[in-house]
Amino acid sequence: MAKEKRSASERFFKVLVRVFPFDFQTNYAGEMAGVFREQRREAEESGGVSATVKLWAETIAGIFRVAPREHWEILKQDCAYALRMMAKNRGFTLIAILTLTLGIGANTAIFSVVHSVLLSPLPYRDGQQLIFIRQQAPKIGQDDAGFSVPEINDYRSQNHTLSSLVEYHAMSFTLFGHGDPERVRTGVVSWNYFDTFGVQPILGRTFQPSDEKMGAPAVLLLSYEYWKSSFHGDRTIVGKTFEMNDKPHTVIGVLPPVPQYPVENDVYMPTVACPFRSSKDHIENRDMRMMEVFGRLKPDVSVAQAAADMATISGRLQREYPKSYPAEAGFGTGASSLREELTHGARPTLIVLLAAAGFVLLIACANVANLTLARMARRERELAVRTALGAGRSRLLRQLLTESFILALIGGAAGLLLAYDSLGLLVEFAAKLTPRAHEIRIDMGVLLFTLAAAFGVSIIFGTLSAASTGGDVSSGLKEGSAGAGSGRRRNLVRSVLIVAQIAFSFILLIGAGLMLRSLYHMLQVNPGYVPQRVLAIRLTFNWSKHKTGEEIALGAKQLLDRAQTEPGVNSVAISSTYPLEPELLSYGQSTTTFQVEGHPLATGAETPTANHVSASPDYFKTLGIPLLRGRVFDDRDDQKSLQVVIINDALRRRYFANEDPVGKRITPNDGKDWYTIVGVVGDVREMGLDHTPAIEVYSPVSQSADARVLLARTIVDPRILATRLGKAVHDVDPQIAISHVISLEEARHESLTAPRLTASLLGLFAALALLIAVAGIGGIMALSVSQRIREIGIRMTLGAQPSGILRMIVGQGLVLAVLGVGIGFIGALALTRLLKSLLFEVAPTDAVTFVSVAGMLIAAALIACLVPARRAASIDPTVALRSE
Amino acid sequence: MTKNKESESYLPLTPAMFHILLAMADGEKHGYAILKEVSRRTDGKVQLSAGTLYGNLARLESSGMIVESNRRPEFELDDERRRYYRLTDLGREVAVAEARRMEEAVAQAYAKRLFRKPGIA
């Protein structure tokens, strides 16, 4: 019994002693156990249980006091030693740190984006409770049909799952009283919109119920960005008034910098201040849908429950108002989390980039491990001596890990700087993908990630290099042992590492190659118009002065006449939008449903929907859109004449495949109004070069009264004419606000920003990977040559030709390269599916890309191997035989 | 560095370290004996735990103040698992230097009449 007890406490003591460093245990653990045994015996004899308990307490406290100090001592020694070794091998140190800096830097940068955009909670109070409610009419192609005022009231009063439901819509108004008339993007929102989001103003207050009473004084909230850019952060802004829509508007507060969804606005106003939203028609008509709706879930309610709740209400409304919800439109309402809504567009790109950066880091790890191995070959004797002097194997492992950790830590710190430096560029990039881009920053989470990456990296390459020494360090002491034992094992590890590097590089190169080819396709695709030398100027008429269609049509006509007289202008046009307009891409195109006369819809068939563009007569000439049949608009088409439209070729192919559409009529509203088709024009890629042209209907500005853009085709660089044309606009009407002056080429360029940056980043990562891998394969062949000088000498003495030696070395390098490419090929086939959603007219398994990347990689490896191979072939056998 | 200066560079010693050196002043001892000696000499006021003892022994050994002794007691008294340690010249000098330092401090305390009970001057 006593013996059992003894052995149990002895075992426990032995476990305790494990907290000491390994060397310390080797030296003193046995003795300590002996001393403790004596102490315990004494305590049991003299004081019994209480003395034994006290002894245990003191012993445990003593061990935990002393052990950290011992570890710290060893760490100090190891660090000092590692720094000495690093200073001695400057070349190695520099290359290793540089490789790790690039690897860790790339990951830190991409991770900071992923962390802020995909992982962080929304910067709103309890952001997970916020949802986006969407009414859809999929059968008429309406992904987001919006809500009307009566609908909003119904959903607000009938739901059981939301603590609040708020509306939003965006308008453009002209703001007077602050320099030139300024077009401001305006968010029109419910009074409790910001309370629902939990956003507190940084100056002043947000809206309150009294602001939403009919006839209340008009008030404005400024967005942080607008306040900064247009008012230079003026802290006395609250209380100032500006004129908008013929009414004084008082600034009541400034919002903090939060992501604004669906688009960024300059100012916000309550619903009653918007002349459209507060009109009788909008308030009463269930079919006037233009609002977006957000909600906050009640506590413990899930998004799915809310979605079900919304669907129930939708069903009830459809039964109650069948005229507003025609069955053939397929109306339905659902809900999704706001976070998902804000980030789903960015997810695929970011995941691809994070994976790519991860590959770069793995390649960097393999490369540094390889460098370390090459250095280990030279340090073999040193390590053997240290072992002979009594350093245990785990002590050596610890030393190597300390060295690698110091390297990785320096690389990590430099990588962090690199990431910090590239943050501006990344924010700009991410802004193309998600409204959350402004939240991107390097915070504690990113710092921890970098530290973890550095730690993980050092463990990977430290262990790899230590493992390859095997158990048999002492063989290093024997003379001429460089090629034997652990050396062979090390060469095997190095070869495996090289193959891995080549494989990863191959995958990255394929990714970059596919993106580049996709981008090339986008640049090559015929956009359907001629973007060169066209200037676009966004206009906003002062709505209160141009209330009727006639007034707007007249204003547009005057503008065109004046602009046409500017020297250097070839032709001018006014329209509602233009192809690839940045705002169009974020707001979406305006659409119209239509039916063709004499083509009744089959029961259950979807009502066709077309994009709708208003255009003045010279729109097609100015943009270079070809007229295929009939005529374009002219001065005869006005408010009093026959209502006319022009359709695009896609619409003709779909609905007039076997007949001439000119002279036929279409109706947008079940035959209430009829529009005669007077012409057919070519298809235009309005919504993106990678989007197939949609079917499209054009109306004359003179009839549709929708004039928002002045377009001018110029003889010279259009940017030169920007100021003069702006002045011409104000000559006609000084109350027109001008914004977004941009050439159509710039607009096209901008529409490609996201794919171009993705391709560039992937390309950069792939180039880094290629460089590291090719340098690696050259390096291992060079080392192998220098290790085999004697063998090569013997071969040559025995009659081998230099060309044979050359072939042998190059062949060995190529085996590694081909193996790597083969493994990479399989990996790429599995992984490029991730890219699918980002590619345009390129299959993820595109044969051209796969074959050319494989060829390029093998060619690069061949060149890298040629240098050491030529050195081997030029060896003088007599010298080689004497060498060691 | 002169010997004097070298030994002084280790000062001041921790109380535990000083007591351990002191315990070895009259000959080599094994760990448990050192522990007992320290406890006995300080009337149980300084009780070293096994961890503290060997942490200090490791420090003293690595800085060369003590070494493992080859001399062992007579066979029947010996326990082969025990290691015996003895002071090196350096260890003795450091112990002396520490004792001197304390002596000076005590002398100064006397000079300041610290040991007199405070009263009316």
Contacts between the chains, C-beta under 8 A, distances in Angstrom:
chain1	res1	chain2	res2	distance
A	24	B	54	7.9
A	24	B	58	6.2
A	27	B	58	6.9
A	28	B	54	4.4
A	28	B	57	7.2
A	28	B	58	6.5
A	30	B	81	6.2
A	31	B	30	7.8
A	31	B	31	5.4
A	31	B	54	6.9
A	31	B	81	7.1
A	31	B	82	6.9
A	31	B	83	5.9
A	32	B	31	7.5
A	32	B	50	4.6
A	32	B	51	7.3
A	32	B	53	7.9
A	32	B	54	5.2
A	34	B	31	7.3
A	34	B	32	6.9
A	34	B	79	7.6
A	34	B	81	5.4
A	34	B	82	6.5
A	35	B	31	4.7
A	35	B	32	4.7
A	35	B	35	6.4
A	35	B	50	4.8
A	35	B	53	6.8
A	35	B	54	7.8
A	36	B	50	4.7
A	38	B	32	4.8
A	39	B	32	7.6
A	39	B	35	7.4
A	39	B	50	7.0
A	58	B	47	6.8
A	58	B	49	4.7
A	59	B	49	4.8
A	59	B	50	5.7
A	59	B	51	6.6
A	61	B	49	7.1
A	62	B	48	7.8
A	62	B	49	3.1
A	62	B	50	6.6
A	62	B	51	3.5
A	62	B	52	4.5
A	62	B	55	7.8
A	63	B	49	7.4
A	63	B	50	7.6
A	63	B	51	3.8
A	64	B	51	7.7
A	65	B	51	6.8
A	65	B	52	7.0
A	65	B	55	7.9
A	66	B	51	4.5
A	66	B	52	5.9
A	66	B	54	7.6
A	66	B	55	3.4
A	67	B	51	7.2
A	67	B	55	8.0
A	69	B	55	6.6
A	70	B	55	6.5
A	70	B	58	7.0
